[in-house]
């Protein structure tokens, strides 16, 4: 990357603002660009209550009722607060089976931002993935991506394909500060095409931002480069667009030449290089449910639509109510607001900055939607076979009522069927995903302070062992107990 861009990144990382925006006095961390009209009560439980809940849950926070959680950072998906404008739009829902006016608004908005010809609504992102991969894949085909999200990988593999992650090597070092750690390695992508042959690759993908790799953005140069490489071999190119606006904000603030472009212009350019996208509107759509697939290919769109009718519904609602389509149409416009994005990204960065001051290890730089604690460095005395990420998650709940998700050995460690040897992932991460427009900066300060308190007494934390595990996706239902020493 150019020296200018890197200087800008350093300024951004130290101030939360890019040079192009200027750092206005008092605006190192832009405050919430909204005021609160409706509130939802949350209550703090006592440590004793939390201990009882945790035992009942088998030390798995997925099993704890949400009402017993104080600050819920399990996911940023479907947990956004909608605006008054979106709620007003819900009252204008046209619940006609066919041709709802909200569908036309939804379609028009998506065409304006994403630029694709066909717009197919689905009830969430993984259905868009399911439709796409069940239509284009068969055994032996290969799908490259920077990093597949787990539902994307599952949909590729379930349909006989091989999902290959080609994120750049630097992304694997949690301490390396780079502006676009979500970039795909184009040399590796070229080598893969050479090795398996273009005819074995029905499409290539990029996930923006790269959720499995720390919510890190992909640069416009990398999106363009991927597009050129795939298209040179006649391979279609799709974006997994869940967090497209957050990615666009990083391009604006970190990539040379984009400082004066609007988020809409940047989004238009990103999607202009692709042939289609899958989208979970539960993230940057600022809604609680919804998704879509959008694309240019007429014949493929026809096939997807036929399948949609079988599994979701008529093409003008696709598993959603008319009011949901309206809320998405409005959310997709609101998410492009630069005041919102400046606040959003800085809320995440601010938590990272607080942890950095106290020496708490986490994946750097902070991503768009989450801070990923580095549990291996946080708890070096707990070996990987005793789940350091779980130890940290359990303590986050017991100490402060905070819920986070483990992205480490519980989720990914694999036992070799023949040798019985367990392969552990490189990183043991604990993701603190921040819902959009939900928690105030003072609630986030509470999160930071409590993590620091846990860090200061980290030697007291103990490892865990499994008492129950399901054969697949065990992290959702696993039960555990503390290791007795
Ligand atoms: N792609 C990415 C990059 C995602 O992060 C998700 C969901 C999906 C696809 C699937 O979308 O949930 O609407 O079916 N991520 C959530 C998370 C679940 O917690 O990161 P969905």
Boltz pocket constraint, residues with backbone or C-beta under 6 A from the ligand:
constraints:
  - pocket:
      binder: B
      contacts: [[A, 74], [A, 75], [A, 76], [A, 77], [A, 123], [A, 124], [A, 125], [A, 126], [A, 127], [A, 149], [A, 151], [A, 152], [A, 207], [A, 209], [A, 211], [A, 240], [A, 242], [A, 279], [A, 280], [A, 281], [A, 282], [A, 290], [A, 291]]
      max_distance: 6.0
